[in-house]
Amino acid sequence: MPIDENDFWPDLEANPAVTPPITILRAYAAPLNEKSGYKLRAEVKTDPSGETFVHRFNITVPELDYYTYELFQVQHTMNLYPVTCILNGRAVQLNTEVDLTKWLQQTLSSGDTKQVLSTLMAQVRS
């Protein structure tokens, strides 16, 4: 019997109209590595659980025995959006990738984030 007769799976194509949160998070993480001279590493770790994905946006410091600071989390289901962003114990729901991008721009350029990065860099330089 030909294999095609047993293939009931749909065609597997990514939806180009929607950018997954993990793709956006990785894109925003990458510049910190070079900007810090690779003394700080922005990394996204994903913890899947059932239909929920939890992306942890971490800052890792290799020179401090790989100390890791979780800056924030982004959670979503198989639907990708909306996402729930958790920062400093406060959760906010964002409905689109545009909303997520705006939130990331505000969060990554905030005074709180700058303080965390400055503190970590100071410890590496000492």
Secondary structure, DSSP 8 states (H G I E B T S, - for coil): --GGGG---------TTS--HHHHHHHHHHHHHHHTTTSSEEEEEEEEETTEEEEEEEEEEGGGTTEEEEEEEEEE-TT--SEEEEETTEEEEE-SHHHHHHHHHHHHTSHHHHHHHHHHHHHHH-
